[in-house]
């Protein structure tokens, strides 16, 4: 094989190796940013490389293990990255808003139950008084 061909093959192999490494690193960053689980399998699928290749890349392997160890309690399906998680103050405000909404709904529910009870009582009183004496007209939608 002529020396010139070998040089081109070596150069192409190095370029392919660097592109593959870049894809793996980009996949790790994207998975971390999206909050997805970072495992050898998820990185391999996202980067379209083999898991065995990931294990041969010392720095990439160490980064995957580090990210996996840093967030052991993170849900493996859909946890948000730390930058996107709600603050304690935000959660308190949301809870206060929800409690106010529940309070308003309970009051409305009680008011409607009372109105229904009054209407049914008037209807029954009209039925007891005989036909044509009903003071409440109930219509169906």
DRENVOGU-56570 format. One record per atom (N, C-alpha, C): residue number from 1; residue in one letter; chain; x negated, y, z negated. Coordinates in steps of 0.1 Angstrom, whole numbers, always signed. Layout:
N
<NUM,'a','A',<X,Y,Z>>
...
***
This chain:
141
<1,'x','A',<-9,-12,+0>>
<1,'x','A',<+0,+0,+0>>
<1,'x','A',<-9,+12,+0>>
<2,'x','A',<-7,+21,+9>>
<2,'x','A',<-15,+33,+10>>
<2,'x','A',<-13,+42,-3>>
<3,'x','A',<-24,+49,-7>>
<3,'x','A',<-24,+57,-19>>
<3,'x','A',<-13,+67,-18>>
<4,'x','A',<-10,+73,-7>>
<4,'x','A',<+1,+84,-6>>
<4,'x','A',<+14,+78,-10>>
<5,'x','A',<+18,+66,-5>>
<5,'x','A',<+31,+60,-9>>
<5,'x','A',<+32,+58,-24>>
<6,'x','A',<+21,+53,-30>>
<6,'x','A',<+22,+50,-44>>
<6,'x','A',<+24,+63,-52>>
<7,'x','A',<+18,+73,-48>>
<7,'x','A',<+19,+86,-55>>
<7,'x','A',<+34,+91,-54>>
<8,'x','A',<+40,+89,-42>>
<8,'x','A',<+54,+93,-41>>
<8,'x','A',<+63,+84,-50>>
<9,'x','A',<+61,+71,-50>>
<9,'x','A',<+69,+63,-58>>
<9,'x','A',<+67,+66,-73>>
<10,'x','A',<+55,+69,-78>>
<10,'x','A',<+53,+72,-92>>
<10,'x','A',<+60,+85,-95>>
<11,'x','A',<+59,+95,-86>>
<11,'x','A',<+65,+108,-88>>
<11,'x','A',<+80,+106,-89>>
<12,'x','A',<+86,+98,-80>>
<12,'x','A',<+101,+96,-80>>
<12,'x','A',<+105,+89,-93>>
<13,'x','A',<+97,+79,-97>>
<13,'x','A',<+101,+72,-110>>
<13,'x','A',<+100,+81,-122>>
<14,'x','A',<+90,+90,-122>>
<14,'x','A',<+89,+99,-133>>
<14,'x','A',<+101,+109,-133>>
<15,'x','A',<+105,+114,-121>>
<15,'x','A',<+116,+123,-120>>
<15,'x','A',<+129,+116,-125>>
<16,'x','A',<+131,+103,-120>>
<16,'x','A',<+143,+96,-124>>
<16,'x','A',<+143,+94,-139>>
<17,'x','A',<+132,+91,-145>>
<17,'x','A',<+131,+89,-160>>
<17,'x','A',<+135,+102,-167>>
<18,'x','A',<+130,+113,-163>>
<18,'x','A',<+133,+126,-169>>
<18,'x','A',<+147,+130,-167>>
<19,'x','A',<+153,+127,-156>>
<19,'x','A',<+167,+130,-154>>
<19,'x','A',<+176,+121,-163>>
<20,'x','A',<+172,+109,-164>>
<20,'x','A',<+179,+100,-173>>
<20,'x','A',<+179,+104,-187>>
<21,'x','A',<+167,+108,-192>>
<21,'x','A',<+165,+114,-205>>
<21,'x','A',<+174,+126,-207>>
<22,'x','A',<+174,+135,-197>>
<22,'x','A',<+182,+147,-198>>
<22,'x','A',<+197,+144,-199>>
<23,'x','A',<+201,+134,-192>>
<23,'x','A',<+216,+130,-193>>
<23,'x','A',<+219,+124,-207>>
<24,'x','A',<+210,+117,-213>>
<24,'x','A',<+212,+111,-226>>
<24,'x','A',<+213,+122,-236>>
<25,'x','A',<+203,+131,-236>>
<25,'x','A',<+203,+143,-245>>
<25,'x','A',<+215,+151,-244>>
<26,'x','A',<+219,+154,-231>>
<26,'x','A',<+232,+162,-229>>
<26,'x','A',<+244,+155,-234>>
<27,'x','A',<+244,+141,-233>>
<27,'x','A',<+256,+133,-238>>
<27,'x','A',<+256,+134,-253>>
<28,'x','A',<+245,+133,-260>>
<28,'x','A',<+245,+134,-274>>
<28,'x','A',<+250,+148,-279>>
<29,'x','A',<+245,+159,-272>>
<29,'x','A',<+250,+172,-276>>
<29,'x','A',<+265,+174,-274>>
<30,'x','A',<+270,+169,-263>>
<30,'x','A',<+284,+170,-259>>
<30,'x','A',<+293,+162,-269>>
<31,'x','A',<+288,+150,-273>>
<31,'x','A',<+296,+142,-282>>
<31,'x','A',<+296,+148,-296>>
<32,'x','A',<+285,+154,-300>>
<32,'x','A',<+284,+161,-313>>
<32,'x','A',<+293,+173,-313>>
<33,'x','A',<+293,+181,-302>>
<33,'x','A',<+301,+193,-301>>
<33,'x','A',<+316,+190,-301>>
<34,'x','A',<+320,+179,-295>>
<34,'x','A',<+334,+175,-294>>
<34,'x','A',<+339,+168,-307>>
<35,'x','A',<+329,+164,-315>>
<35,'x','A',<+333,+157,-327>>
<35,'x','A',<+335,+142,-326>>
<36,'x','A',<+332,+137,-314>>
<36,'x','A',<+333,+123,-312>>
<36,'x','A',<+322,+115,-320>>
<37,'x','A',<+325,+102,-321>>
<37,'x','A',<+315,+94,-328>>
<37,'x','A',<+302,+93,-320>>
<38,'x','A',<+291,+94,-327>>
<38,'x','A',<+278,+92,-320>>
<38,'x','A',<+272,+79,-324>>
<39,'x','A',<+273,+70,-314>>
<39,'x','A',<+267,+57,-316>>
<39,'x','A',<+260,+54,-303>>
<40,'x','A',<+252,+43,-303>>
<40,'x','A',<+245,+39,-291>>
<40,'x','A',<+254,+36,-280>>
<41,'x','A',<+265,+30,-283>>
<41,'x','A',<+275,+27,-272>>
<41,'x','A',<+282,+39,-266>>
<42,'x','A',<+286,+49,-275>>
<42,'x','A',<+293,+61,-269>>
<42,'x','A',<+283,+69,-261>>
<43,'x','A',<+270,+70,-266>>
<43,'x','A',<+260,+78,-259>>
<43,'x','A',<+257,+71,-245>>
<44,'x','A',<+256,+58,-246>>
<44,'x','A',<+253,+51,-233>>
<44,'x','A',<+264,+52,-223>>
<45,'x','A',<+277,+52,-228>>
<45,'x','A',<+288,+54,-218>>
<45,'x','A',<+288,+68,-213>>
<46,'x','A',<+286,+78,-222>>
<46,'x','A',<+287,+92,-217>>
<46,'x','A',<+276,+95,-208>>
<47,'x','A',<+264,+90,-210>>
<47,'x','A',<+252,+93,-202>>
<47,'x','A',<+251,+83,-190>>
<48,'x','A',<+259,+73,-190>>
<48,'x','A',<+258,+63,-179>>
<48,'x','A',<+244,+56,-179>>
<49,'x','A',<+240,+52,-191>>
<49,'x','A',<+227,+45,-192>>
<49,'x','A',<+230,+33,-200>>
<50,'x','A',<+220,+24,-201>>
<50,'x','A',<+222,+12,-209>>
<50,'x','A',<+218,+14,-223>>
<51,'x','A',<+225,+7,-232>>
<51,'x','A',<+221,+8,-247>>
<51,'x','A',<+207,+4,-249>>
<52,'x','A',<+203,-6,-242>>
<52,'x','A',<+189,-11,-244>>
<52,'x','A',<+179,+0,-240>>
<53,'x','A',<+182,+7,-230>>
<53,'x','A',<+173,+18,-226>>
<53,'x','A',<+172,+29,-237>>
<54,'x','A',<+184,+32,-243>>
<54,'x','A',<+184,+42,-254>>
<54,'x','A',<+175,+37,-266>>
<55,'x','A',<+175,+24,-269>>
<55,'x','A',<+167,+19,-280>>
<55,'x','A',<+152,+20,-276>>
<56,'x','A',<+148,+20,-264>>
<56,'x','A',<+134,+22,-260>>
<56,'x','A',<+129,+36,-261>>
<57,'x','A',<+138,+46,-261>>
<57,'x','A',<+134,+60,-262>>
<57,'x','A',<+133,+64,-277>>
<58,'x','A',<+122,+64,-283>>
<58,'x','A',<+120,+66,-297>>
<58,'x','A',<+127,+79,-302>>
<59,'x','A',<+125,+90,-295>>
<59,'x','A',<+131,+103,-300>>
<59,'x','A',<+146,+103,-299>>
<60,'x','A',<+151,+97,-288>>
<60,'x','A',<+165,+97,-286>>
<60,'x','A',<+172,+87,-296>>
<61,'x','A',<+165,+76,-298>>
<61,'x','A',<+170,+66,-308>>
<61,'x','A',<+171,+72,-322>>
<62,'x','A',<+160,+79,-326>>
<62,'x','A',<+160,+85,-339>>
<62,'x','A',<+170,+96,-340>>
<63,'x','A',<+173,+104,-330>>
<63,'x','A',<+183,+114,-330>>
<63,'x','A',<+197,+108,-332>>
<64,'x','A',<+200,+97,-325>>
<64,'x','A',<+213,+90,-326>>
<64,'x','A',<+214,+85,-340>>
<65,'x','A',<+204,+79,-346>>
<65,'x','A',<+205,+74,-359>>
<65,'x','A',<+207,+85,-369>>
<66,'x','A',<+200,+96,-367>>
<66,'x','A',<+201,+107,-377>>
<66,'x','A',<+215,+113,-377>>
<67,'x','A',<+221,+115,-365>>
<67,'x','A',<+234,+121,-364>>
<67,'x','A',<+244,+111,-369>>
<68,'x','A',<+242,+98,-367>>
<68,'x','A',<+251,+88,-372>>
<68,'x','A',<+251,+88,-388>>
<69,'x','A',<+239,+90,-393>>
<69,'x','A',<+237,+89,-408>>
<69,'x','A',<+242,+102,-415>>
<70,'x','A',<+241,+113,-408>>
<70,'x','A',<+245,+126,-413>>
<70,'x','A',<+260,+127,-416>>
<71,'x','A',<+267,+121,-407>>
<71,'x','A',<+282,+121,-408>>
<71,'x','A',<+288,+107,-410>>
<72,'x','A',<+285,+100,-420>>
<72,'x','A',<+290,+87,-422>>
<72,'x','A',<+305,+87,-425>>
<73,'x','A',<+310,+98,-431>>
<73,'x','A',<+324,+98,-435>>
<73,'x','A',<+333,+103,-423>>
<74,'x','A',<+327,+108,-413>>
<74,'x','A',<+334,+114,-402>>
<74,'x','A',<+342,+103,-395>>
<75,'x','A',<+355,+106,-392>>
<75,'x','A',<+363,+96,-385>>
<75,'x','A',<+357,+93,-372>>
<76,'x','A',<+357,+80,-369>>
<76,'x','A',<+351,+76,-356>>
<76,'x','A',<+359,+79,-344>>
<77,'x','A',<+371,+85,-346>>
<77,'x','A',<+380,+88,-334>>
<77,'x','A',<+380,+102,-330>>
<78,'x','A',<+383,+111,-340>>
<78,'x','A',<+386,+125,-335>>
<78,'x','A',<+383,+135,-346>>
<79,'x','A',<+371,+135,-352>>
<79,'x','A',<+367,+145,-362>>
<79,'x','A',<+362,+157,-355>>
<80,'x','A',<+364,+169,-360>>
<80,'x','A',<+359,+181,-355>>
<80,'x','A',<+345,+183,-360>>
<81,'x','A',<+336,+189,-352>>
<81,'x','A',<+323,+193,-357>>
<81,'x','A',<+324,+203,-368>>
<82,'x','A',<+314,+205,-376>>
<82,'x','A',<+315,+213,-388>>
<82,'x','A',<+319,+228,-384>>
<83,'x','A',<+314,+233,-373>>
<83,'x','A',<+317,+246,-369>>
<83,'x','A',<+331,+249,-366>>
<84,'x','A',<+339,+238,-363>>
<84,'x','A',<+353,+240,-359>>
<84,'x','A',<+362,+236,-370>>
<85,'x','A',<+357,+232,-382>>
<85,'x','A',<+366,+228,-393>>
<85,'x','A',<+372,+240,-400>>
<86,'x','A',<+384,+239,-405>>
<86,'x','A',<+391,+250,-411>>
<86,'x','A',<+384,+253,-425>>
<87,'x','A',<+384,+266,-428>>
<87,'x','A',<+378,+270,-441>>
<87,'x','A',<+388,+268,-452>>
<88,'x','A',<+383,+268,-464>>
<88,'x','A',<+392,+266,-476>>
<88,'x','A',<+403,+277,-476>>
<89,'x','A',<+399,+290,-473>>
<89,'x','A',<+408,+301,-474>>
<89,'x','A',<+419,+299,-463>>
<90,'x','A',<+415,+295,-451>>
<90,'x','A',<+424,+292,-440>>
<90,'x','A',<+434,+281,-444>>
<91,'x','A',<+430,+271,-451>>
<91,'x','A',<+439,+260,-455>>
<91,'x','A',<+448,+265,-466>>
<92,'x','A',<+443,+274,-475>>
<92,'x','A',<+452,+279,-485>>
<92,'x','A',<+463,+288,-479>>
<93,'x','A',<+459,+296,-469>>
<93,'x','A',<+470,+304,-462>>
<93,'x','A',<+480,+296,-455>>
<94,'x','A',<+475,+285,-449>>
<94,'x','A',<+485,+277,-442>>
<94,'x','A',<+494,+270,-451>>
<95,'x','A',<+489,+266,-463>>
<95,'x','A',<+497,+259,-473>>
<95,'x','A',<+507,+269,-479>>
<96,'x','A',<+503,+281,-481>>
<96,'x','A',<+513,+291,-486>>
<96,'x','A',<+524,+294,-476>>
<97,'x','A',<+520,+295,-464>>
<97,'x','A',<+530,+297,-453>>
<97,'x','A',<+540,+285,-452>>
<98,'x','A',<+535,+273,-453>>
<98,'x','A',<+543,+261,-453>>
<98,'x','A',<+552,+260,-465>>
<99,'x','A',<+547,+264,-477>>
<99,'x','A',<+556,+264,-489>>
<99,'x','A',<+567,+274,-488>>
<100,'x','A',<+564,+286,-482>>
<100,'x','A',<+574,+296,-480>>
<100,'x','A',<+585,+291,-470>>
<101,'x','A',<+580,+285,-460>>
<101,'x','A',<+589,+279,-449>>
<101,'x','A',<+598,+268,-456>>
<102,'x','A',<+593,+260,-464>>
<102,'x','A',<+600,+249,-471>>
<102,'x','A',<+611,+256,-480>>
<103,'x','A',<+607,+266,-487>>
<103,'x','A',<+616,+273,-496>>
<103,'x','A',<+627,+279,-489>>
<104,'x','A',<+625,+285,-477>>
<104,'x','A',<+635,+291,-469>>
<104,'x','A',<+645,+280,-464>>
<105,'x','A',<+639,+269,-459>>
<105,'x','A',<+647,+258,-454>>
<105,'x','A',<+656,+252,-465>>
<106,'x','A',<+651,+251,-477>>
<106,'x','A',<+659,+246,-488>>
<106,'x','A',<+671,+255,-491>>
<107,'x','A',<+668,+268,-491>>
<107,'x','A',<+679,+278,-494>>
<107,'x','A',<+689,+277,-483>>
<108,'x','A',<+685,+277,-470>>
<108,'x','A',<+694,+276,-459>>
<108,'x','A',<+702,+263,-460>>
<109,'x','A',<+696,+252,-463>>
<109,'x','A',<+703,+239,-464>>
<109,'x','A',<+714,+240,-475>>
<110,'x','A',<+710,+246,-487>>
<110,'x','A',<+720,+248,-497>>
<110,'x','A',<+732,+257,-493>>
<111,'x','A',<+729,+268,-486>>
<111,'x','A',<+739,+277,-481>>
<111,'x','A',<+749,+270,-471>>
<112,'x','A',<+743,+262,-462>>
<112,'x','A',<+751,+255,-453>>
<112,'x','A',<+759,+244,-459>>
<113,'x','A',<+754,+237,-469>>
<113,'x','A',<+762,+227,-476>>
<113,'x','A',<+773,+233,-483>>
<114,'x','A',<+771,+245,-489>>
<114,'x','A',<+782,+252,-496>>
<114,'x','A',<+793,+256,-486>>
<115,'x','A',<+789,+262,-475>>
<115,'x','A',<+798,+265,-465>>
<115,'x','A',<+806,+253,-460>>
<116,'x','A',<+800,+242,-458>>
<116,'x','A',<+807,+230,-454>>
<116,'x','A',<+817,+225,-464>>
<117,'x','A',<+812,+226,-477>>
<117,'x','A',<+821,+222,-488>>
<117,'x','A',<+834,+231,-488>>
<118,'x','A',<+832,+244,-487>>
<118,'x','A',<+843,+253,-487>>
<118,'x','A',<+852,+250,-475>>
<119,'x','A',<+847,+248,-463>>
<119,'x','A',<+855,+246,-452>>
<119,'x','A',<+863,+233,-453>>
<120,'x','A',<+856,+222,-458>>
<120,'x','A',<+863,+210,-460>>
<120,'x','A',<+874,+211,-471>>
<121,'x','A',<+871,+218,-481>>
<121,'x','A',<+881,+220,-491>>
<121,'x','A',<+893,+228,-486>>
<122,'x','A',<+891,+238,-478>>
<122,'x','A',<+902,+245,-472>>
<122,'x','A',<+910,+237,-462>>
<123,'x','A',<+903,+228,-455>>
<123,'x','A',<+909,+219,-445>>
<123,'x','A',<+918,+209,-453>>
<124,'x','A',<+913,+204,-464>>
<124,'x','A',<+921,+194,-471>>
<124,'x','A',<+933,+201,-478>>
<125,'x','A',<+931,+213,-482>>
<125,'x','A',<+942,+221,-488>>
<125,'x','A',<+953,+223,-478>>
<126,'x','A',<+949,+226,-465>>
<126,'x','A',<+959,+228,-455>>
<126,'x','A',<+966,+215,-451>>
<127,'x','A',<+959,+204,-451>>
<127,'x','A',<+965,+191,-448>>
<127,'x','A',<+975,+188,-459>>
<128,'x','A',<+972,+190,-472>>
<128,'x','A',<+980,+187,-483>>
<128,'x','A',<+993,+196,-483>>
<129,'x','A',<+992,+208,-477>>
<129,'x','A',<+1003,+217,-477>>
<129,'x','A',<+1013,+214,-466>>
<130,'x','A',<+1008,+206,-456>>
<130,'x','A',<+1016,+201,-445>>
<130,'x','A',<+1011,+207,-432>>
<131,'x','A',<+1017,+202,-421>>
<131,'x','A',<+1013,+207,-408>>
<131,'x','A',<+1017,+221,-406>>
<132,'x','A',<+1008,+228,-399>>
<132,'x','A',<+1010,+242,-396>>
<132,'x','A',<+1006,+252,-406>>
<133,'x','A',<+1002,+247,-418>>
<133,'x','A',<+998,+256,-429>>
<133,'x','A',<+983,+256,-431>>
<134,'x','A',<+975,+251,-422>>
<134,'x','A',<+961,+250,-423>>
<134,'x','A',<+955,+264,-421>>
<135,'x','A',<+946,+268,-431>>
<135,'x','A',<+939,+281,-430>>
<135,'x','A',<+926,+280,-423>>
<136,'x','A',<+921,+268,-420>>
<136,'x','A',<+908,+266,-413>>
<136,'x','A',<+911,+259,-400>>
<137,'x','A',<+905,+264,-390>>
<137,'x','A',<+905,+257,-377>>
<137,'x','A',<+891,+251,-374>>
<138,'x','A',<+891,+239,-372>>
<138,'x','A',<+878,+232,-369>>
<138,'x','A',<+878,+229,-354>>
<139,'x','A',<+867,+234,-348>>
<139,'x','A',<+866,+230,-333>>
<139,'x','A',<+853,+223,-332>>
<140,'x','A',<+854,+214,-322>>
<140,'x','A',<+842,+206,-319>>
<140,'x','A',<+835,+212,-307>>
<141,'x','A',<+822,+211,-307>>
<141,'x','A',<+814,+217,-296>>
<141,'x','A',<+816,+209,-284>>
***
